[in-house]
Amino acid sequence: MKLHELHDNPGATKRKKRVGRGPGSGMGKTGGRGIKGQKSRSGVSIGGYEGGQMPLYQRLPKRGFNKPNRKSFAVINLGLIQKFVEAGKIDASAPITEDALVASGLVRRKLDGIRVLAKGDVSAKLDIQVTGASRAAIEAVEKAGGSLSVTTAQSAE
């Protein structure tokens, strides 16, 4: 086999149908849409219509619930905090607050607070004060000799 002998299987590629390009093409004038009627016009919106039968999306029951006042937290992992401390972007000697995390660029915005998860490992002795943390994250920070305190959530500005 040589490079100039490479080709696709017969019938694998099909040319695009060019509609409305004159009578000689066989797809001119009405462009394969027939004559008159809603489907021949542009902007047709009868995709879910089933000839008067109740459409499938209406026959199926509604399911689930979206809590209107739910809180959304910015989530960060311990491994990232450790990485920023090693890079010198976060001062490990001072308490690490949510404002310090935003200022360092680790989190873009606080939302309803910042929640710390335990992915990654932490070796520095850190004093972290955030809105939420997983139990594993608290244990990992305390194992490294630091402390992770959880404060109450503030509403998003």
Contacts in CASP RR format, 6 or more apart in sequence:
PFRMAT RR
TARGET T0000
AUTHOR 0000-0000-0000
METHOD contacts of the structure
MODEL  1
MKLHELHDNPGATKRKKRVGRGPGSGMGKTGGRGIKGQKSRSGVSIGGYE
GGQMPLYQRLPKRGFNKPNRKSFAVINLGLIQKFVEAGKIDASAPITEDA
LVASGLVRRKLDGIRVLAKGDVSAKLDIQVTGASRAAIEAVEKAGGSLSV
TTAQSAE
17 27 0 8 1.000
18 25 0 8 1.000
18 27 0 8 1.000
19 27 0 8 1.000
19 28 0 8 1.000
19 31 0 8 1.000
19 32 0 8 1.000
20 27 0 8 1.000
20 28 0 8 1.000
20 29 0 8 1.000
20 31 0 8 1.000
21 27 0 8 1.000
21 28 0 8 1.000
22 28 0 8 1.000
22 29 0 8 1.000
23 29 0 8 1.000
30 40 0 8 1.000
33 39 0 8 1.000
33 40 0 8 1.000
34 40 0 8 1.000
38 44 0 8 1.000
38 46 0 8 1.000
39 46 0 8 1.000
48 55 0 8 1.000
48 56 0 8 1.000
48 57 0 8 1.000
49 55 0 8 1.000
50 56 0 8 1.000
71 111 0 8 1.000
71 112 0 8 1.000
71 113 0 8 1.000
71 153 0 8 1.000
72 111 0 8 1.000
72 112 0 8 1.000
72 156 0 8 1.000
73 111 0 8 1.000
73 112 0 8 1.000
73 113 0 8 1.000
73 114 0 8 1.000
73 115 0 8 1.000
73 131 0 8 1.000
73 132 0 8 1.000
73 153 0 8 1.000
74 107 0 8 1.000
74 108 0 8 1.000
74 109 0 8 1.000
74 110 0 8 1.000
74 111 0 8 1.000
74 113 0 8 1.000
74 114 0 8 1.000
74 115 0 8 1.000
75 114 0 8 1.000
75 115 0 8 1.000
75 117 0 8 1.000
76 101 0 8 1.000
76 106 0 8 1.000
76 107 0 8 1.000
76 114 0 8 1.000
76 115 0 8 1.000
76 116 0 8 1.000
76 117 0 8 1.000
77 116 0 8 1.000
77 117 0 8 1.000
77 118 0 8 1.000
77 119 0 8 1.000
77 120 0 8 1.000
78 116 0 8 1.000
78 117 0 8 1.000
78 118 0 8 1.000
78 119 0 8 1.000
78 120 0 8 1.000
78 121 0 8 1.000
78 122 0 8 1.000
78 137 0 8 1.000
78 140 0 8 1.000
78 141 0 8 1.000
79 119 0 8 1.000
79 120 0 8 1.000
79 121 0 8 1.000
79 122 0 8 1.000
80 106 0 8 1.000
81 90 0 8 1.000
81 96 0 8 1.000
81 101 0 8 1.000
81 106 0 8 1.000
81 116 0 8 1.000
81 122 0 8 1.000
81 126 0 8 1.000
81 128 0 8 1.000
82 120 0 8 1.000
82 121 0 8 1.000
82 122 0 8 1.000
82 123 0 8 1.000
82 124 0 8 1.000
84 90 0 8 1.000
84 104 0 8 1.000
84 106 0 8 1.000
85 92 0 8 1.000
85 124 0 8 1.000
85 126 0 8 1.000
86 124 0 8 1.000
89 104 0 8 1.000
89 105 0 8 1.000
89 106 0 8 1.000
90 96 0 8 1.000
90 100 0 8 1.000
90 101 0 8 1.000
90 104 0 8 1.000
90 106 0 8 1.000
91 100 0 8 1.000
92 124 0 8 1.000
92 125 0 8 1.000
92 126 0 8 1.000
94 100 0 8 1.000
94 127 0 8 1.000
95 127 0 8 1.000
95 128 0 8 1.000
95 129 0 8 1.000
96 126 0 8 1.000
96 127 0 8 1.000
96 128 0 8 1.000
96 129 0 8 1.000
97 129 0 8 1.000
97 130 0 8 1.000
98 107 0 8 1.000
98 110 0 8 1.000
98 113 0 8 1.000
98 114 0 8 1.000
98 129 0 8 1.000
98 130 0 8 1.000
98 131 0 8 1.000
101 107 0 8 1.000
101 114 0 8 1.000
101 130 0 8 1.000
102 108 0 8 1.000
102 109 0 8 1.000
102 110 0 8 1.000
107 114 0 8 1.000
110 156 0 8 1.000
111 156 0 8 1.000
112 131 0 8 1.000
112 153 0 8 1.000
112 154 0 8 1.000
112 155 0 8 1.000
112 156 0 8 1.000
113 130 0 8 1.000
113 131 0 8 1.000
113 132 0 8 1.000
113 153 0 8 1.000
113 154 0 8 1.000
113 156 0 8 1.000
114 130 0 8 1.000
114 131 0 8 1.000
114 132 0 8 1.000
115 130 0 8 1.000
115 131 0 8 1.000
115 132 0 8 1.000
115 133 0 8 1.000
115 134 0 8 1.000
116 128 0 8 1.000
116 130 0 8 1.000
116 132 0 8 1.000
116 133 0 8 1.000
116 134 0 8 1.000
116 137 0 8 1.000
116 148 0 8 1.000
117 133 0 8 1.000
117 134 0 8 1.000
117 136 0 8 1.000
117 137 0 8 1.000
118 134 0 8 1.000
118 136 0 8 1.000
118 137 0 8 1.000
118 139 0 8 1.000
118 140 0 8 1.000
121 140 0 8 1.000
122 140 0 8 1.000
122 141 0 8 1.000
122 144 0 8 1.000
123 144 0 8 1.000
124 144 0 8 1.000
125 144 0 8 1.000
125 145 0 8 1.000
125 146 0 8 1.000
126 141 0 8 1.000
126 144 0 8 1.000
126 146 0 8 1.000
126 147 0 8 1.000
126 148 0 8 1.000
127 146 0 8 1.000
127 147 0 8 1.000
127 149 0 8 1.000
128 141 0 8 1.000
128 147 0 8 1.000
128 148 0 8 1.000
128 149 0 8 1.000
129 149 0 8 1.000
129 151 0 8 1.000
130 148 0 8 1.000
130 149 0 8 1.000
130 150 0 8 1.000
130 151 0 8 1.000
131 150 0 8 1.000
131 151 0 8 1.000
131 152 0 8 1.000
131 153 0 8 1.000
131 154 0 8 1.000
132 150 0 8 1.000
132 151 0 8 1.000
132 153 0 8 1.000
133 148 0 8 1.000
133 150 0 8 1.000
137 148 0 8 1.000
138 148 0 8 1.000
138 150 0 8 1.000
141 147 0 8 1.000
141 148 0 8 1.000
142 148 0 8 1.000
END
